[in-house]
Amino acid sequence: MLTNTIPAAPHTPTPIQPRQVLSAAALTTLNQRSNRAGVLRFLGHLGVIVLGGYLWGSAPLWLALPALVACGAGLALMFCAMHESCHRTAFANPRLNDAAAWLTGLLSFYNSTFYRRYHKWHHRYTQIPGKDPELEDPKPTGLADYLWQLSGIPWWMGKLRCHGRVALGNLEGCYYIAASGQAEVIRSVRLQLLAYVGVLAVSTLLGHPWFLFTYWLLPLAVGQPLLRFVLLAEHTGCSNDDNPLINTRTTLTLWPLRWLMWNMPYHAEHHLYPSIPFQALPAAHEQLKPYFERVEAGYLRVNRGIVADFSQG
């Protein structure tokens, strides 16, 4: 089994109710949302994509290739911005959250209207088989399966299949989408696909028919393995239990990656208190880390542990 790299501090009693770890006053302080923090992070993240894309298209090869990787990482990790916006914690303004969620979903090839409902169910039933929709995508069971998932190809196949099915009005099996929200989800997915077609049409008319492939599809494909690599760390090897102190992993990582991920590496903190916005998660971590079973030092170490588990069973 995966082991905890940074064990819980001794003599720290585990509370009977995990979500009562923080006092009401402490939680009120941490829950303060900020339009300024959200706008600065969003513009900075977008800047990584734009600068990377510009250098990828104009710089000499020795600089263009690293720029392609940076642009791709920025596009793939826009998922993290969408995730934060879907919780409506990226900004204080609800309309800003919803607009940013849709745009970042467009860039990362997710649909925020669908994902918000899917993800709400994941939080409600984290790691509970038969209830958590994330468990419908099985974790890798061997090295070949691990590398296949890391490639991003299964994700692309799943996204194309899901977007196409929803656009045709088929939500069979999507038990996490209430009947009252189905029309909105279908409309949102159709609008998203139409946006891609619109960009393709306009760029073709302007004499750049490969624009969508060169500056979106290819970079996103390059960045997708990084997103798969970090997302595998969130729950793989954790307990199938409804206790948020043990069913989710926090991974300590370098500042640039943590910044680009909107502090999502503090994932156990986020699952325990989803109301805490991204900019307050580091402070929440300092208060909560003794209570968590899994706080681990680095994504490389977590993924090495995942791979090592294959040989043990």
Secondary structure, 3 states (H helix, E strand, C coil): CCCCCCCCCCCCCCCCCHHHCCCHHHHHHHCCCCHHHHHHHHHHHHHHHHHHHHHHHHCCHHHHHHHHHHHHHHHHCHHHHHHHHHCCCCCCCHHHHHHHHHHHHHHHCCCHHHHHHHHHHHHHCCCCCCCCHHHHCCCCCCHHHHHHHHCCHHHHHHHHHHHHHHHCCCCCCCCCCCHHHHHHHHHHHHHHHHHHHHHHHHHHHCCCCCHHHHHHHHHHHHHHHHHHHHHHHHHCCCCCCCCCCCCCCEEECCHHHHHHCCCCCCHHHHHHCCCCCHHHHHHHHHHHHHHCCCEEECHHHHHHHHHHHHHCC
